[in-house]
């Protein structure tokens, strides 16, 4: 890939007991058609062979660096945001320890973001293919969900895991400067997607550039597959949806308080009305969701979310308090 000006590309990987798949993932990065990158890895206190595998790669490739910070257990969200603060670059990719990147992932995504105005916060994300532990394609609902969330729907759902994301330095700087309280952040990818949605620009590249491995031990995965009936009777589904309503409400409230000075007046008014729903009637809440075309990633989840949001929002928040 030829560019007029050399760009500094950082790949940020958070690891924890990833010995099963991390070697294959790092090899997929080393085999990229775009070669001018640096991989920064923060381990979260692995007790298996993860660190020895990383050390072996670090010795043979000077683009790979293990970030040492006493390996304090932070979990994925804080681990990735910590890396984002510590690394200076022009562009940033997030990388899971267990996926597999197609050879042209970096090249195509960098080409896309270089077409944007990178003085402004920009995020580009690609599509993915769900696979099993042996990288065989599997039929999972998530295959058709990436790229489906836009506008105010991003307040209640997220269609982009971190591994599909590329952000520029402007978005990174905006993130690390004002994100000081992690309490209500559900995941780093969702939080950054909110910042990009309302303070910058999001571009979807509809190419499946990642094999998104589902193996049962994922920190965050593609979710359960199956029929609508199966999902309805899935153990704990109502409890999970109640938790989601509370978490998304608290997250968007915290996001608004943190970034309201960077949001357009139109978006400010809509988000303020969303936050005010706590003290409004069920009919007001339903009309608000419909008017602003706010929906989840598929029908059943939208239905469950809408019912709980409209009928139980205030009581669920009181239970949380």
C-alpha positions as CSV (number, residue, x, y, z in Angstrom):
1,X,0.0,0.0,0.0
2,X,1.4,3.4,-1.0
3,X,0.5,6.6,0.7
4,X,2.0,10.1,0.2
5,X,2.8,10.4,3.9
6,X,3.9,7.7,6.2
7,X,1.3,7.0,8.9
8,X,1.9,5.6,12.4
9,X,-0.4,2.7,13.0
10,X,-0.8,1.1,16.4
11,X,-2.6,-2.2,17.1
12,X,-3.7,-2.6,20.7
13,X,-4.2,-6.1,22.0
14,X,-5.4,-7.0,25.5
15,X,-4.6,-10.5,26.6
16,X,-5.6,-12.9,29.4
17,X,-4.9,-16.7,29.4
18,X,-5.0,-16.7,25.6
19,X,-2.5,-19.5,24.8
20,X,-4.9,-21.5,22.7
21,X,-5.3,-18.9,19.9
22,X,-2.9,-15.9,20.4
23,X,-0.1,-17.3,18.2
24,X,-2.5,-17.7,15.3
25,X,-3.8,-14.2,15.8
26,X,-0.4,-12.6,16.0
27,X,0.7,-14.5,12.9
28,X,-2.3,-13.2,11.0
29,X,-1.2,-9.6,11.9
30,X,2.4,-10.4,10.8
31,X,1.1,-11.6,7.5
32,X,-0.8,-8.4,6.7
33,X,-0.2,-6.8,3.3
34,X,0.2,-3.5,5.1
35,X,3.5,-3.9,7.1
36,X,4.1,-0.5,8.8
37,X,2.4,-1.2,12.1
38,X,3.3,-1.6,15.7
39,X,1.6,-4.1,18.0
40,X,1.3,-3.2,21.7
41,X,0.1,-5.9,24.0
42,X,-1.1,-5.5,27.6
43,X,-1.5,-8.7,29.5
44,X,-4.1,-8.8,32.3
45,X,-2.2,-11.3,34.6
46,X,-2.2,-14.5,32.5
47,X,-1.3,-17.7,34.3
48,X,-0.9,-19.9,31.3
49,X,1.7,-19.7,28.5
50,X,0.4,-16.4,27.0
51,X,3.4,-14.3,28.2
52,X,6.0,-16.8,26.9
53,X,4.3,-16.8,23.5
54,X,4.3,-13.0,23.4
55,X,7.9,-12.8,24.5
56,X,8.9,-15.2,21.7
57,X,7.2,-13.0,19.1
58,X,8.7,-9.8,20.7
59,X,12.2,-11.2,20.3
60,X,11.9,-12.0,16.6
61,X,9.8,-9.0,15.5
62,X,10.7,-5.4,16.6
63,X,7.2,-4.2,15.8
64,X,5.8,-6.2,18.7
65,X,5.9,-4.8,22.3
66,X,4.6,-6.1,25.6
67,X,3.5,-3.2,27.8
68,X,4.6,-3.8,31.4
69,X,2.5,-2.2,34.1
70,X,2.7,-4.8,36.9
71,X,0.0,-6.7,35.1
72,X,-2.7,-5.4,37.4
73,X,-6.1,-7.1,36.7
74,X,-8.2,-4.6,34.9
75,X,-10.5,-6.7,32.6
76,X,-11.0,-5.9,28.9
77,X,-12.6,-2.5,29.0
78,X,-10.1,-0.8,31.3
79,X,-7.2,-2.7,29.7
80,X,-7.9,-1.4,26.2
81,X,-8.5,2.1,27.5
82,X,-5.3,2.0,29.4
83,X,-3.4,1.0,26.3
84,X,-5.1,3.8,24.4
85,X,-3.8,6.3,26.9
86,X,-0.3,4.9,26.9
87,X,0.3,4.7,23.1
88,X,0.8,7.6,20.7
89,X,0.0,7.0,17.0
90,X,-1.9,8.4,14.1
91,X,-4.4,5.6,13.9
92,X,-5.4,2.8,16.3
93,X,-6.8,-0.7,15.8
94,X,-8.2,-2.8,18.7
95,X,-7.3,-6.5,18.6
96,X,-8.7,-9.5,20.5
97,X,-6.4,-12.4,21.3
98,X,-8.5,-15.1,19.7
99,X,-9.6,-13.9,16.3
100,X,-7.9,-14.1,12.9
101,X,-7.4,-11.1,10.6
102,X,-7.6,-11.5,6.8
103,X,-4.4,-10.3,5.0
104,X,-5.9,-7.1,3.6
105,X,-7.7,-5.9,6.8
106,X,-5.2,-3.2,7.7
107,X,-4.7,-2.1,4.1
108,X,-8.4,-1.7,3.2
109,X,-9.3,0.0,6.5
110,X,-6.4,2.5,6.5
111,X,-7.2,3.3,2.9
112,X,-10.7,4.1,3.9
113,X,-9.9,6.3,6.8
114,X,-7.3,8.2,4.9
115,X,-10.2,9.4,2.6
116,X,-11.7,11.1,5.6
117,X,-11.0,14.5,7.2
118,X,-8.8,13.3,10.1
119,X,-8.7,16.6,11.8
120,X,-12.1,15.5,13.0
121,X,-12.9,12.4,15.1
122,X,-13.3,9.5,12.7
123,X,-14.1,5.8,13.1
124,X,-14.1,3.2,10.4
125,X,-15.4,-0.3,11.1
126,X,-15.5,-3.5,8.9
127,X,-17.7,-6.5,8.8
128,X,-16.8,-10.0,10.2
129,X,-17.5,-13.7,9.8
130,X,-18.3,-15.8,12.8
131,X,-16.2,-19.0,13.0
132,X,-15.7,-21.9,15.3
133,X,-12.5,-22.7,17.2
134,X,-11.0,-24.1,14.0
135,X,-11.9,-21.1,11.9
136,X,-14.7,-22.8,10.1
137,X,-17.5,-20.4,9.2
138,X,-20.6,-20.8,11.4
139,X,-24.2,-19.5,11.0
140,X,-24.6,-17.0,13.7
141,X,-27.0,-14.1,13.9
142,X,-24.1,-11.7,14.5
143,X,-23.0,-12.3,10.9
144,X,-25.8,-10.0,9.7
145,X,-25.8,-7.5,12.6
146,X,-22.5,-5.6,12.1
147,X,-23.3,-2.4,10.2
148,X,-27.0,-2.3,11.1
149,X,-26.9,0.3,13.9
150,X,-27.1,4.0,13.2
151,X,-28.2,7.3,14.8
152,X,-29.9,7.2,18.2
153,X,-30.1,3.4,18.2
154,X,-26.5,3.5,19.3
155,X,-27.7,4.7,22.7
156,X,-29.2,1.4,23.4
157,X,-27.2,-1.1,21.4
158,X,-23.8,-1.7,19.7
159,X,-23.0,-3.5,16.5
160,X,-19.3,-3.1,16.5
161,X,-17.0,-5.2,18.7
162,X,-13.6,-3.5,19.2
163,X,-11.8,-5.9,16.8
164,X,-13.6,-4.4,13.8
165,X,-12.7,-0.8,14.7
166,X,-10.1,1.7,13.4
167,X,-10.0,5.2,15.0
168,X,-7.9,8.2,14.3
169,X,-5.8,10.2,16.8
170,X,-8.4,13.0,17.0
171,X,-11.0,10.5,18.3
172,X,-8.4,8.9,20.6
173,X,-7.5,12.2,22.1
174,X,-11.1,13.1,22.7
175,X,-11.6,9.8,24.3
176,X,-8.7,9.8,26.7
177,X,-8.9,13.5,27.7
178,X,-12.4,13.4,29.0
179,X,-13.0,9.8,29.9
180,X,-11.9,9.7,33.6
181,X,-14.7,7.7,35.2
182,X,-15.2,4.2,34.0
183,X,-18.1,3.3,36.3
184,X,-20.9,3.3,33.7
185,X,-19.0,2.3,30.6
186,X,-20.3,-1.0,29.4
187,X,-17.3,-1.7,27.0
188,X,-14.6,0.4,25.5
189,X,-15.8,-0.2,21.9
190,X,-19.4,0.9,22.7
191,X,-18.2,4.0,24.5
192,X,-15.9,5.0,21.7
193,X,-18.7,4.3,19.2
194,X,-20.9,6.8,21.1
195,X,-18.2,9.4,21.0
196,X,-17.8,8.9,17.2
197,X,-21.5,8.9,16.6
198,X,-22.3,12.2,18.4
199,X,-18.9,14.0,18.2
200,X,-17.5,12.8,14.9
201,X,-18.1,10.5,12.0
202,X,-18.6,6.7,11.6
203,X,-18.0,4.9,8.3
204,X,-18.9,1.3,7.7
205,X,-16.7,-0.8,5.3
206,X,-18.9,-3.8,4.4
207,X,-16.1,-6.3,3.9
208,X,-15.7,-9.3,6.1
209,X,-12.1,-8.8,7.2
210,X,-12.1,-10.7,10.5
211,X,-12.8,-14.3,11.4
212,X,-14.6,-13.7,14.7
213,X,-13.9,-16.9,16.7
214,X,-16.6,-18.3,19.0
215,X,-15.3,-20.9,21.3
216,X,-17.1,-20.6,24.6
217,X,-14.4,-18.7,26.5
218,X,-14.8,-15.4,24.8
219,X,-14.7,-12.3,27.1
220,X,-17.5,-10.9,24.9
221,X,-18.9,-13.0,22.0
222,X,-21.5,-12.9,19.3
223,X,-24.3,-14.2,21.6
224,X,-26.5,-17.1,21.4
225,X,-27.8,-18.4,18.1
226,X,-31.1,-20.0,17.3
227,X,-34.8,-19.5,16.7
228,X,-36.9,-16.7,18.2
229,X,-38.7,-19.3,20.3
230,X,-35.5,-20.7,21.7
231,X,-34.3,-17.2,22.6
232,X,-37.5,-16.4,24.4
233,X,-37.1,-19.4,26.7
234,X,-33.3,-18.9,27.1
235,X,-32.5,-19.0,30.8
236,X,-32.2,-15.6,32.4
237,X,-33.2,-13.7,29.2
238,X,-35.6,-11.3,31.1
239,X,-33.0,-10.7,33.8
240,X,-30.4,-9.9,31.1
241,X,-32.7,-7.5,29.4
242,X,-33.6,-5.7,32.6
243,X,-29.9,-5.3,33.3
244,X,-29.3,-4.0,29.7
245,X,-32.0,-1.3,30.1
246,X,-30.4,0.0,33.3
247,X,-26.8,-0.2,32.0
248,X,-27.6,1.6,28.7
249,X,-29.6,4.3,30.5
250,X,-26.7,5.0,33.0
251,X,-24.1,4.8,30.2
252,X,-25.8,7.4,27.9
253,X,-26.5,9.6,30.9
254,X,-22.8,9.5,31.8
255,X,-21.8,10.0,28.2
256,X,-24.0,13.1,27.9
257,X,-22.6,14.7,31.0
258,X,-19.0,14.0,29.7
259,X,-19.3,15.0,26.1
260,X,-22.3,17.4,25.9
261,X,-20.0,20.3,24.9
262,X,-19.1,18.4,21.7
263,X,-22.6,17.4,20.7
264,X,-24.8,19.2,18.2
265,X,-27.8,21.1,19.6
266,X,-30.2,18.7,17.8
267,X,-28.6,15.6,19.4
268,X,-28.4,17.4,22.8
269,X,-32.2,17.8,22.7
270,X,-32.9,14.2,21.8
271,X,-30.5,12.7,24.3
272,X,-31.9,15.0,27.0
273,X,-35.4,13.7,26.2
274,X,-34.1,10.2,26.4
275,X,-32.7,10.8,29.9
276,X,-35.9,12.6,30.9
277,X,-37.9,9.4,30.1
278,X,-37.2,8.2,33.6
279,X,-39.8,10.6,34.9
280,X,-42.2,10.3,32.0
281,X,-45.2,8.0,31.2
282,X,-45.0,4.7,29.4
283,X,-46.7,6.3,26.4
284,X,-44.2,9.2,26.3
285,X,-41.3,6.7,26.3
286,X,-42.9,4.6,23.6
287,X,-43.5,7.6,21.4
288,X,-40.0,8.8,22.0
289,X,-38.5,5.5,20.8
290,X,-40.7,5.4,17.7
291,X,-40.2,9.0,16.8
292,X,-36.4,8.7,16.9
293,X,-36.3,5.3,15.3
294,X,-34.5,3.7,18.2
295,X,-34.3,0.0,17.9
296,X,-32.0,-2.9,18.9
297,X,-30.1,-5.2,16.5
298,X,-33.0,-7.6,15.9
299,X,-36.7,-7.8,16.5
300,X,-37.0,-9.8,19.7
301,X,-34.4,-7.8,21.5
302,X,-36.1,-4.6,20.4
303,X,-39.4,-5.8,21.6
304,X,-38.0,-6.9,25.0
305,X,-36.1,-3.7,25.4
306,X,-39.1,-1.5,24.5
307,X,-41.4,-3.2,26.9
308,X,-39.0,-3.0,29.8
309,X,-37.9,0.6,28.9
310,X,-41.5,1.8,28.6
311,X,-43.1,0.0,31.5
312,X,-40.3,-0.5,34.0
313,X,-37.5,2.1,33.5
314,X,-38.0,4.0,36.7
315,X,-38.5,1.0,38.9
316,X,-35.5,-0.8,37.4
317,X,-33.3,2.3,38.1
318,X,-34.7,2.5,41.7
319,X,-33.8,-1.2,42.2
320,X,-30.3,-0.5,40.9
321,X,-29.9,2.4,43.4
